[in-house]
Amino acid sequence: MGGHTSNYVPTSRWGKWLDERLPIARLMQSSFVDYPTPRNLNYLWTFGGILTVCLLAQIVTGVVLAMHYQPSDAGAFNSIEHIRRDVNYGWMLRNLHSVGASMFFLAVYIHIFRGFYYGSYKAPREVLWILGVIIMLLMMATAFMGYTLPWGQMSFWGVTVITNLFSALDTIYPGLGTAIVEWLWGGYAVSGVTLNRFFALHYLLPFVLTGVVGLHIWALHVVGQNNPTGLDIKQPSDTVPMHPYATAKDSVGLFAFLILFAWFAFFVPDYLGHADNYVEANPLVTPPHIVPEWYFLPFYAILRAFTSSFLGIPLGQYAKLCGVVAMFSAVILIAFAPWLDTSRVRSAKYRPIFKWFFWFFLFTCVALGYLGSKPAEGIYVIASQIFTLCYFLFFLAVMPIVGLIETPSRLPRSITDDVLSKGGTGLPTGATAAPESR
């Protein structure tokens, strides 16, 4: 796919001169105009472009907000209120940045679940998938540190609880976990030192994230996009140029997504937040219920599912360590999906058994998100343990076993045949794209 030819022709003497020395215009034409995309992509393939827009919006609003923010325990909370009340359009920038984080995670979760359903992790896209998981980990780290910056009650106690998880390593080697926690804090408790270093990392990581996104796009252009059938491109009629066909589709999806974004940002900007975060951080007063942002709730539920016992299995002093390992494993395990899935068919569209397990897995993740927002007591703990088990069984049992016993449905011969079987027409005028070359 990466070997397709470019139709770029410089139209001016200056353009020809630049093309011979730095063919950046040719690269852009080849990558974003002439690039062949499968002709049967649906709107779920819009979220890659949406995520790029979200990343750029977060960087731009974040840089401007950083100009007015004071990373100190004495001034952080007041500087946030100063931005909202006194800085020109500060209220809008702050709302766009905080709501933008939620929209960013919403888009990336849809992007990931689409990849699971259509088998976008299978060969030859393993590196592309792993880079995507690295992007998600960087997003989580950036969002966690950013959540600390308002220096409200939930921010302060959230960072205290999460960073203190490393103390679980004391059960492996005495003093190891405590040393790591104190190193992260920069002292013996969360303080202005912690806030200052988290602010520095929160400013840095989006640019690291941008670099990994560049690698992700590069890998995508080498192996080519997946599609709803999961079939490889076999003939020129299977593809259309990215512009205007894919860009028109992406523009419609982006416009719809921006409407949702704007509704939250301008009408209910605090709906996804917590009221306790409008109270300045106080190390002497603990909130009655500490919860992270909604996009961390499924993993938070997995963490809290490991109490003194897990589904009747006693854990004792290792409960905290088991919870920490399970929480991080829940993310890392996603990167191993290409090797855990034994099916030779990519798309769940043609996998009758796996399809139902996928929808149950999606329900499991939503249920874990709900349970993560509830107190760790009574039926909520038991339910969290059950759904945590279901989460890991999907990767460690369903993906390896179903691929061996399942009989897939009959696949179309090509992407073109799939389109024509649904009433589609022949290739649009001018839509001929170069076939992939390996």
Legacy VTK file of the C-alpha trace (Angstrom):
# vtk DataFile Version 3.0
C-alpha trace
ASCII
DATASET POLYDATA
POINTS 438 float
0.000 0.000 0.000
2.865 2.332 0.782
4.236 1.952 -2.768
1.411 3.697 -4.623
2.399 6.338 -7.143
1.809 10.060 -6.735
0.036 12.168 -9.356
1.589 15.397 -8.095
2.844 17.769 -10.803
4.311 21.165 -9.769
2.415 24.014 -11.409
5.013 26.743 -10.945
8.750 27.215 -11.356
9.128 27.722 -7.604
7.090 24.571 -6.937
9.309 22.544 -9.280
12.439 23.973 -7.638
11.169 23.020 -4.153
9.974 19.583 -5.308
13.493 18.715 -6.484
14.983 19.673 -3.114
12.271 19.073 -0.496
9.258 17.246 -1.996
6.951 18.046 0.898
4.076 19.006 -1.404
4.472 15.673 -3.212
4.435 13.886 0.147
1.226 15.638 1.198
-0.401 14.910 -2.163
0.627 11.261 -1.984
-0.383 10.798 1.664
-3.617 12.761 1.907
-4.997 13.220 -1.619
-3.980 10.349 -3.904
-3.628 7.791 -1.105
-5.830 4.767 -1.977
-8.443 3.943 0.649
-10.829 0.974 0.618
-14.062 2.031 -1.023
-16.314 0.358 1.572
-15.227 2.273 4.691
-18.061 3.320 7.005
-18.308 6.206 9.466
-16.432 4.285 12.164
-13.320 4.993 10.102
-13.877 8.710 10.687
-12.487 8.636 14.222
-8.845 8.560 13.154
-9.258 12.035 11.686
-11.377 13.135 14.647
-8.605 12.074 17.029
-6.081 14.148 15.085
-8.318 17.210 15.422
-8.786 16.509 19.158
-5.024 16.252 19.698
-4.352 19.538 17.911
-7.154 21.266 19.839
-5.781 20.002 23.160
-2.281 21.227 22.357
-3.419 24.684 21.225
-5.765 25.286 24.174
-3.263 23.755 26.594
-0.405 26.017 25.503
-2.565 29.130 25.938
-3.848 27.983 29.340
-0.280 27.275 30.485
0.540 30.955 29.938
-1.837 31.891 32.770
-1.456 28.871 35.083
0.588 28.917 38.301
1.959 25.444 39.173
2.172 25.931 42.934
0.066 24.668 45.812
-0.629 28.279 46.830
-1.643 29.607 43.419
-2.902 26.712 41.271
-6.540 26.711 42.375
-6.839 30.503 42.214
-5.142 30.660 38.813
-7.790 28.326 37.374
-10.522 30.624 38.661
-8.581 33.622 37.348
-8.509 32.041 33.885
-12.251 31.425 33.957
-13.213 34.855 35.284
-10.592 37.412 34.232
-8.736 36.165 31.124
-10.358 37.089 27.814
-12.207 33.983 26.603
-10.482 32.041 29.371
-13.769 30.358 30.275
-14.029 29.056 26.714
-10.438 27.841 26.530
-10.744 26.056 29.864
-14.042 24.423 28.861
-12.688 23.372 25.472
-9.608 21.857 27.112
-11.387 19.965 29.896
-14.270 18.772 27.710
-11.774 18.093 24.924
-10.052 15.516 27.113
-13.333 13.626 27.514
-14.082 13.847 23.789
-10.543 12.668 23.038
-11.038 9.532 25.133
-14.539 8.948 23.768
-13.150 8.977 20.228
-10.180 6.753 21.076
-12.384 4.155 22.794
-14.686 4.015 19.752
-11.570 3.734 17.581
-10.295 0.796 19.662
-13.606 -1.077 19.771
-13.928 -0.656 16.009
-10.477 -2.218 15.713
-11.575 -5.169 17.844
-14.756 -5.742 15.838
-13.166 -5.577 12.407
-9.870 -7.253 13.335
-7.652 -4.245 12.662
-5.030 -5.729 15.011
-4.350 -8.801 12.867
-1.408 -9.224 10.483
0.105 -7.219 8.927
-1.032 -4.436 11.290
0.530 -5.636 14.553
2.979 -2.716 14.844
0.208 -0.271 13.957
-1.914 -1.744 16.772
0.916 -1.660 19.330
1.614 1.982 18.499
-2.085 2.643 19.105
-1.838 1.077 22.570
1.235 3.209 23.316
-0.788 6.264 22.279
-3.544 5.270 24.702
-1.028 4.828 27.543
0.459 8.257 26.831
-3.032 9.743 26.788
-3.772 8.177 30.159
-0.548 9.481 31.682
-1.153 12.960 30.268
-4.775 13.046 31.429
-3.885 11.812 34.921
-1.281 14.526 35.379
-3.615 17.120 33.904
-6.344 16.134 36.352
-3.965 17.097 39.158
-3.533 20.680 37.954
-6.848 22.274 39.121
-5.701 21.419 42.679
-9.212 20.802 43.929
-10.183 18.188 46.471
-10.751 15.437 43.909
-7.521 16.314 42.077
-5.446 16.249 45.258
-6.876 13.054 46.681
-7.016 11.363 43.292
-3.291 11.808 42.747
-2.650 10.756 46.360
-4.549 7.491 45.943
-3.235 6.573 42.492
0.438 7.351 43.127
0.232 5.549 46.463
-0.582 2.354 44.545
3.131 1.884 43.942
3.509 1.209 47.662
2.048 -2.224 46.867
5.547 -3.152 45.679
6.554 -3.253 49.353
5.006 -6.729 49.484
7.617 -7.882 46.940
10.620 -6.033 48.354
10.247 -4.057 51.602
10.717 -0.337 51.088
10.740 -0.447 47.276
7.195 0.828 46.793
7.516 3.525 49.446
10.720 4.798 47.844
9.012 5.054 44.439
6.020 6.883 45.927
8.238 9.418 47.717
10.232 9.890 44.512
7.027 10.605 42.572
5.786 13.001 45.247
9.127 14.750 45.667
8.693 14.419 49.422
6.705 12.587 52.042
3.303 13.776 50.829
1.633 15.259 47.759
2.615 18.932 47.680
3.470 21.840 45.426
6.596 19.954 44.344
4.405 17.138 43.021
2.159 19.627 41.269
5.103 21.402 39.635
6.653 18.244 38.199
3.256 16.934 37.026
2.643 20.245 35.250
5.997 19.960 33.457
5.237 16.405 32.335
1.678 17.316 31.363
3.098 20.016 29.089
5.739 17.682 27.602
3.788 14.477 26.975
1.397 15.827 24.293
4.402 16.524 22.077
5.716 13.003 22.701
2.208 11.798 21.881
2.301 13.756 18.617
5.514 11.969 17.650
3.995 8.536 18.294
0.886 9.575 16.340
3.211 10.390 13.436
4.653 6.866 13.648
1.115 5.472 13.849
0.117 7.277 10.646
3.350 6.212 8.960
2.699 2.568 9.857
-0.874 2.924 8.577
0.342 4.199 5.210
2.774 1.287 4.919
0.316 -1.567 5.549
-2.853 0.201 4.422
-6.219 0.626 6.081
-8.376 -2.263 7.164
-12.021 -2.274 6.066
-15.362 -3.762 7.223
-14.777 -7.010 5.296
-11.234 -7.441 6.600
-10.157 -8.378 3.060
-6.909 -7.203 1.513
-6.977 -4.906 -1.503
-6.770 -7.105 -4.595
-7.550 -4.825 -7.529
-7.644 -1.093 -8.364
-11.456 -1.025 -8.187
-11.257 -1.912 -4.467
-9.986 1.573 -3.657
-10.750 5.240 -4.192
-8.454 8.236 -3.621
-8.597 9.685 -0.140
-9.689 13.055 -1.541
-12.491 13.839 -2.170
-14.144 10.538 -1.204
-12.751 9.725 2.257
-12.287 13.380 3.184
-15.942 14.128 2.381
-17.062 11.248 4.598
-14.692 12.294 7.376
-15.904 15.894 7.177
-19.496 14.819 7.821
-18.437 12.669 10.781
-16.212 15.413 12.179
-19.021 17.973 11.917
-21.408 15.685 13.845
-18.742 15.040 16.493
-18.035 18.762 16.875
-21.734 19.386 17.522
-21.565 16.965 20.469
-18.285 18.555 21.588
-19.762 22.064 21.427
-22.893 21.045 23.321
-20.844 19.826 26.269
-18.320 22.691 26.105
-20.864 25.517 25.949
-23.942 24.181 27.729
-22.832 21.583 30.312
-19.029 21.950 30.648
-18.996 20.600 34.214
-21.321 17.650 33.603
-18.444 15.176 33.317
-16.554 16.652 36.282
-16.933 16.485 40.055
-18.324 19.128 42.404
-15.593 18.396 44.971
-13.016 19.748 42.546
-14.434 23.249 43.064
-13.223 23.065 46.665
-9.532 23.910 47.088
-7.292 20.977 47.992
-7.151 20.284 51.717
-4.876 17.456 52.921
-6.785 17.337 56.232
-10.228 16.631 54.720
-10.861 13.503 52.651
-13.800 13.518 50.185
-16.461 10.925 51.042
-16.030 9.183 47.683
-12.879 9.453 45.560
-13.458 8.756 41.855
-11.318 9.537 38.794
-12.546 10.954 35.496
-15.088 8.797 33.654
-12.565 7.493 31.110
-10.555 5.822 33.884
-13.540 4.247 35.642
-13.376 0.738 34.053
-9.750 0.350 35.111
-10.495 1.861 38.523
-13.223 -0.767 38.994
-10.719 -3.517 38.147
-8.288 -2.074 40.696
-10.903 -2.036 43.475
-12.239 -5.495 42.618
-9.302 -7.051 44.475
-10.199 -6.857 48.147
-9.208 -9.295 50.894
-10.695 -11.986 48.639
-11.508 -12.267 44.946
-14.587 -14.395 44.192
-13.915 -16.408 47.331
-10.147 -16.699 46.794
-8.307 -15.172 49.796
-5.666 -12.609 48.824
-4.609 -11.266 52.202
-1.708 -8.816 52.109
-1.351 -9.258 48.336
-4.794 -7.797 47.534
-3.456 -4.332 46.742
-0.629 -5.697 44.603
-3.039 -7.944 42.684
-5.303 -4.975 42.011
-2.440 -2.848 40.692
-1.141 -5.655 38.473
-4.645 -6.347 37.142
-5.295 -2.673 36.385
-2.101 -2.262 34.354
-2.531 -5.686 32.746
-6.006 -4.681 31.560
-4.358 -2.071 29.330
-1.180 -3.935 28.366
-3.150 -7.040 27.374
-4.771 -5.090 24.540
-1.376 -4.912 22.813
-1.231 -8.728 22.638
-4.546 -9.094 20.796
-2.819 -9.867 17.438
-1.318 -13.021 18.918
-4.176 -14.020 21.216
-6.744 -14.145 18.397
-6.304 -17.425 16.509
-8.917 -16.851 13.807
-7.800 -16.477 10.188
-10.755 -14.153 9.522
-10.355 -10.533 10.542
-13.848 -9.081 10.628
-16.396 -10.144 13.263
-18.947 -9.480 10.535
-18.147 -13.003 9.285
-17.552 -14.575 12.715
-20.961 -15.578 14.148
-19.692 -16.726 17.569
-17.032 -14.089 18.184
-19.503 -11.355 17.262
-21.664 -12.109 20.305
-18.643 -12.316 22.593
-17.526 -8.915 21.299
-20.837 -7.312 22.231
-20.675 -8.911 25.682
-17.116 -7.579 26.044
-18.378 -4.086 25.191
-21.140 -4.483 27.785
-18.519 -5.655 30.300
-16.447 -2.499 29.792
-19.506 -0.266 30.186
-20.535 -2.168 33.327
-17.037 -1.770 34.786
-17.252 1.953 34.078
-20.524 2.159 35.992
-19.164 0.111 38.899
-16.039 2.269 39.059
-18.221 5.271 39.870
-19.890 3.502 42.816
-18.601 2.983 46.368
-16.424 -0.105 46.876
-18.919 -1.928 49.056
-21.548 -4.656 49.008
-22.889 -5.849 45.669
-20.716 -3.364 43.759
-17.555 -5.216 44.799
-18.974 -8.623 43.836
-20.187 -7.305 40.479
-16.789 -5.695 39.845
-15.071 -9.008 40.499
-17.391 -10.869 38.111
-16.963 -8.361 35.291
-13.209 -8.158 35.895
-13.050 -11.913 35.387
-15.141 -11.558 32.206
-12.789 -8.848 30.926
-9.701 -11.035 31.221
-11.485 -14.155 29.958
-12.258 -12.333 26.708
-8.534 -12.003 25.992
-7.194 -15.181 27.586
-9.979 -17.641 26.698
-12.450 -16.299 24.137
-9.961 -14.939 21.587
-7.702 -18.038 21.531
-10.459 -20.696 21.707
-13.258 -19.246 19.562
-10.869 -18.762 16.655
-10.164 -22.507 16.683
-13.720 -23.825 16.934
-15.652 -21.208 14.961
-16.796 -21.710 11.366
-16.760 -18.298 9.670
-19.430 -17.170 7.252
-18.616 -17.056 3.559
-16.464 -14.060 2.674
-16.887 -12.017 -0.524
-14.170 -12.460 -3.136
-13.136 -8.820 -2.977
-14.050 -5.446 -1.541
-15.652 -4.521 -4.860
-17.876 -7.614 -4.788
-18.968 -6.732 -1.259
-19.963 -3.224 -2.373
-21.789 -4.461 -5.478
-23.666 -7.117 -3.499
-25.240 -4.326 -1.437
-26.495 -2.435 -4.461
-23.420 -0.297 -4.988
-22.391 0.857 -8.431
-19.156 0.618 -10.336
-16.152 2.767 -9.576
-16.983 6.500 -9.609
-15.568 8.583 -12.426
-11.997 9.594 -11.674
-11.809 7.302 -8.643
-9.197 4.930 -10.000
-6.451 4.462 -7.456
-3.182 2.663 -7.835
-3.152 -0.892 -6.503
-0.989 -1.684 -3.553
2.553 -2.786 -4.185
4.648 -4.659 -1.705
LINES 1 439
438 0 1 2 3 4 5 6 7 8 9 10 11 12 13 14 15 16 17 18 19 20 21 22 23 24 25 26 27 28 29 30 31 32 33 34 35 36 37 38 39 40 41 42 43 44 45 46 47 48 49 50 51 52 53 54 55 56 57 58 59 60 61 62 63 64 65 66 67 68 69 70 71 72 73 74 75 76 77 78 79 80 81 82 83 84 85 86 87 88 89 90 91 92 93 94 95 96 97 98 99 100 101 102 103 104 105 106 107 108 109 110 111 112 113 114 115 116 117 118 119 120 121 122 123 124 125 126 127 128 129 130 131 132 133 134 135 136 137 138 139 140 141 142 143 144 145 146 147 148 149 150 151 152 153 154 155 156 157 158 159 160 161 162 163 164 165 166 167 168 169 170 171 172 173 174 175 176 177 178 179 180 181 182 183 184 185 186 187 188 189 190 191 192 193 194 195 196 197 198 199 200 201 202 203 204 205 206 207 208 209 210 211 212 213 214 215 216 217 218 219 220 221 222 223 224 225 226 227 228 229 230 231 232 233 234 235 236 237 238 239 240 241 242 243 244 245 246 247 248 249 250 251 252 253 254 255 256 257 258 259 260 261 262 263 264 265 266 267 268 269 270 271 272 273 274 275 276 277 278 279 280 281 282 283 284 285 286 287 288 289 290 291 292 293 294 295 296 297 298 299 300 301 302 303 304 305 306 307 308 309 310 311 312 313 314 315 316 317 318 319 320 321 322 323 324 325 326 327 328 329 330 331 332 333 334 335 336 337 338 339 340 341 342 343 344 345 346 347 348 349 350 351 352 353 354 355 356 357 358 359 360 361 362 363 364 365 366 367 368 369 370 371 372 373 374 375 376 377 378 379 380 381 382 383 384 385 386 387 388 389 390 391 392 393 394 395 396 397 398 399 400 401 402 403 404 405 406 407 408 409 410 411 412 413 414 415 416 417 418 419 420 421 422 423 424 425 426 427 428 429 430 431 432 433 434 435 436 437
